[in-house]
Amino acid sequence: ERLAANQMAQLAKNPPDGQTIYQMTGGLTVISAVDKSVQFDLLRDFTYVSMMTQYPFVFWVSAQSPFKTLADMVEFARKNPGKLSYGTSGVANTLHMSVELLSYMTNTRMNHVPYKGPTAYTDVASGVLDMAVGTFAVGRGLYKEGRIRPLAVTSPKRWMEWNEIPAVSETVPGYEVLTWAALCLPGKASPELRDGVHRVIAETLTKPAIVATIEASGAMASINSPDEMRLRVQNDLNKWKKVAEFAKISLD
């Protein structure tokens, strides 16, 4: 996400002439919320076109974990502050913040262990870690081998064909983390340019082969209006700023 932030800073300097279109992710709202050194303003420096995909994360535990439900895990975390360990792929990314949001909403404290790569999953499978947070795609292999199991999904309700997995919101009402990919243009692009790109994306995301490819990865094809996309960015920024303040996460 640091690399994406650097790319976003360069994009902000480009003219809004249609020669440059950028695919950004929801992770940029996290880095903007926690990193005071970013050289762009998501709400000032870009014109939003549309969301393209969105997808949740999964809280994975060992197949032998004593936590049978998310409520079991939250109860343990309340009674044992800082003793429950969870792994993600880094510090101050969306995966990390998804658990900090859970802590914020349940008044718990858990021990974050950042990893490089998917090693956290094998450590969960072997019992070294209590939980790992990631996507369906990354955890699917160990899940099929019977070594890990999904405890909850971060979408506001159960997710597509994985509907046997409870949503976090069934235990913690109001909880939601859906990250996304969206298209934006630099600067204040004209409505004509913005709407022209939107029409192309909207048409593309109706093609069955493209939708099937997106869904095979555990994501969902999603289209919204430019105004709705800008509001989504603003709301995510506000949410992550609150969580970062609660968790005392700040990057300089």
C-alpha positions in Angstrom: 0.0 0.0 0.0 3.0 2.3 0.4 3.8 1.7 -3.2 0.2 2.4 -4.2 0.4 5.7 -2.2 3.5 6.7 -4.1 1.8 6.0 -7.4 -1.2 8.0 -6.3 1.0 10.9 -5.4 2.4 10.9 -9.0 -1.0 10.5 -10.5 -2.3 13.6 -8.7 0.2 15.6 -10.7 -1.0 14.5 -14.1 -3.4 16.6 -16.2 -7.1 15.4 -16.2 -7.0 14.8 -20.0 -8.1 11.2 -20.1 -4.6 9.9 -20.8 -4.2 8.5 -17.3 -6.7 6.3 -15.5 -5.8 4.7 -12.2 -7.2 1.6 -10.5 -7.1 2.3 -6.8 -8.0 0.1 -3.9 -9.7 0.6 -0.6 -6.3 0.2 1.1 -5.5 3.8 0.0 -8.2 5.1 2.4 -6.3 3.3 5.2 -2.9 4.6 4.3 -4.4 8.1 4.0 -5.9 7.8 7.4 -2.8 6.7 9.2 0.1 8.2 7.2 0.7 11.9 7.7 3.4 12.0 5.0 1.2 11.1 2.0 1.5 13.6 -0.8 -2.1 13.7 -2.0 -5.6 14.3 -0.8 -8.1 11.6 -1.8 -11.0 14.0 -1.7 -9.3 17.0 -3.4 -7.0 15.6 -6.0 -9.0 13.0 -7.9 -12.2 12.5 -9.9 -13.9 9.2 -9.1 -15.5 7.1 -11.9 -16.8 3.9 -10.4 -16.2 1.0 -8.2 -15.4 -2.2 -10.1 -15.1 -5.0 -7.6 -15.4 -5.5 -3.8 -14.6 -8.3 -1.5 -14.4 -9.2 2.2 -11.8 -10.7 4.4 -12.0 -13.9 6.4 -10.9 -14.5 10.0 -9.2 -17.9 9.8 -8.4 -20.2 12.8 -6.8 -23.6 13.2 -9.1 -26.6 12.5 -8.3 -27.5 16.2 -9.0 -24.0 17.6 -11.1 -23.9 20.7 -12.9 -20.9 19.2 -16.0 -22.4 17.5 -17.6 -19.0 16.9 -16.5 -15.4 16.7 -18.4 -14.8 20.0 -16.0 -17.4 21.7 -13.0 -15.5 20.4 -14.3 -12.1 21.5 -15.1 -13.4 24.9 -11.6 -14.7 25.3 -10.1 -11.4 24.1 -12.2 -9.5 26.7 -11.1 -11.7 29.5 -7.4 -11.9 28.3 -6.4 -8.5 26.9 -3.4 -8.7 24.6 -3.1 -12.5 24.8 -4.9 -13.4 21.6 -2.5 -13.2 18.6 -3.5 -12.6 15.0 -1.4 -12.3 11.9 -1.7 -10.2 8.8 0.5 -9.3 5.8 1.7 -6.0 7.4 1.2 -3.0 9.6 -1.5 -0.4 9.0 -3.1 -2.1 6.0 -6.7 -3.0 5.6 -6.3 -6.5 7.0 -4.7 -5.1 10.2 -7.3 -2.4 10.5 -10.2 -4.9 10.1 -9.2 -6.5 13.4 -8.6 -3.1 15.0 -12.1 -2.2 14.0 -13.4 -5.4 15.7 -11.4 -4.4 18.8 -12.8 -0.8 18.6 -16.4 -2.1 18.4 -16.0 -4.8 21.1 -13.7 -3.0 23.5 -11.0 -5.7 23.3 -7.2 -5.7 22.7 -5.5 -8.3 20.6 -1.8 -8.8 19.7 -1.0 -8.1 16.1 1.8 -10.1 14.5 2.7 -8.7 11.0 4.1 -11.1 8.4 5.6 -10.9 5.0 3.6 -13.2 2.7 1.1 -16.0 3.6 3.2 -17.5 6.4 0.6 -16.5 9.0 -1.8 -19.1 7.6 0.6 -22.0 8.2 1.4 -20.6 11.7 -2.4 -20.6 12.4 -2.7 -24.2 11.1 0.2 -25.3 13.4 -1.2 -23.4 16.5 1.5 -20.8 16.7 -1.1 -18.0 16.0 -4.7 -17.9 17.2 -6.0 -16.3 14.0 -5.0 -15.0 10.6 -6.8 -12.5 8.5 -6.9 -12.7 4.7 -8.9 -13.5 1.6 -10.8 -16.6 0.5 -8.3 -17.1 -2.3 -5.2 -17.2 0.0 -6.8 -19.4 2.7 -8.7 -21.8 0.4 -5.9 -24.3 0.0 -5.3 -25.0 3.7 -9.1 -24.9 4.3 -9.6 -27.7 1.7 -6.8 -29.7 3.4 -8.7 -29.4 6.7 -5.9 -27.5 8.5 -7.7 -24.2 9.0 -11.3 -23.1 9.1 -13.2 -19.8 8.6 -14.6 -18.3 11.7 -16.3 -15.2 10.2 -16.4 -13.1 7.1 -16.1 -9.3 7.3 -18.9 -8.5 4.8 -22.1 -7.0 6.2 -23.9 -10.3 5.5 -22.8 -13.8 4.4 -20.8 -13.8 1.2 -21.9 -15.4 -2.1 -21.2 -19.2 -2.3 -19.4 -19.1 1.1 -22.8 -18.6 2.9 -22.0 -21.2 5.5 -19.6 -18.8 7.1 -21.2 -16.3 9.5 -20.7 -12.6 9.0 -19.0 -10.7 11.8 -22.1 -8.5 12.0 -24.1 -11.5 13.3 -22.1 -11.2 16.5 -21.1 -7.5 16.3 -24.0 -5.5 14.8 -22.8 -2.8 12.4 -19.4 -4.3 11.7 -18.4 -4.2 8.0 -15.2 -4.3 6.0 -15.5 -4.7 2.3 -12.4 -3.6 0.4 -12.7 -2.6 -3.2 -11.1 -1.7 -6.5 -12.2 1.5 -8.3 -11.2 3.7 -11.2 -10.3 7.4 -10.8 -8.9 10.2 -12.9 -6.4 12.8 -11.8 -7.5 16.3 -10.8 -10.9 17.7 -11.7 -11.7 15.8 -14.9 -14.6 17.0 -17.0 -18.0 15.4 -16.4 -18.0 14.3 -20.1 -14.7 12.4 -19.7 -15.7 10.9 -16.3 -19.1 9.8 -17.6 -17.6 8.4 -20.8 -15.2 6.1 -18.8 -18.1 5.2 -16.5 -20.1 3.9 -19.5 -17.3 1.7 -20.7 -16.8 0.2 -17.2 -20.5 -0.3 -16.7 -20.8 -2.2 -20.0 -17.7 -4.3 -19.3 -19.0 -5.4 -15.9 -22.1 -6.9 -17.5 -20.1 -9.4 -19.6 -20.7 -12.9 -18.1 -17.1 -14.1 -18.7 -15.7 -11.1 -16.8 -18.2 -11.4 -14.0 -17.3 -15.1 -13.7 -13.6 -14.4 -13.5 -14.1 -11.8 -10.7 -16.4 -14.2 -8.7 -13.9 -17.0 -9.1 -11.5 -15.0 -7.0 -14.0 -14.5 -4.2 -14.9 -11.0 -5.2 -18.1 -9.4 -6.6 -18.4 -7.2 -9.7 -19.8 -3.9 -8.5 -20.7 -0.6 -10.2 -21.7 2.6 -8.7 -22.0 6.3 -9.7 -19.1 8.8 -9.4 -20.9 10.6 -6.5 -21.5 7.3 -4.7 -17.8 6.3 -5.2 -16.6 9.6 -3.8 -18.9 9.2 -0.8 -17.6 5.7 -0.2 -14.0 7.0 -0.1 -15.1 9.7 2.3 -16.9 7.3 4.6 -14.0 4.8 4.6 -11.6 7.6 5.4 -13.7 8.7 8.4 -14.0 5.2 9.6 -10.3 4.4 9.5 -9.3 7.6 11.1 -11.5 6.7 14.1 -10.0 3.2 14.3 -6.5 4.5 13.9 -7.0 7.0 16.8 -8.5 4.2 19.0 -5.6 1.8 18.2 -2.9 4.6 18.3 -1.7 3.7 14.8 0.2 6.5 13.0 2.8 6.4 10.3 5.1 9.4 9.6 
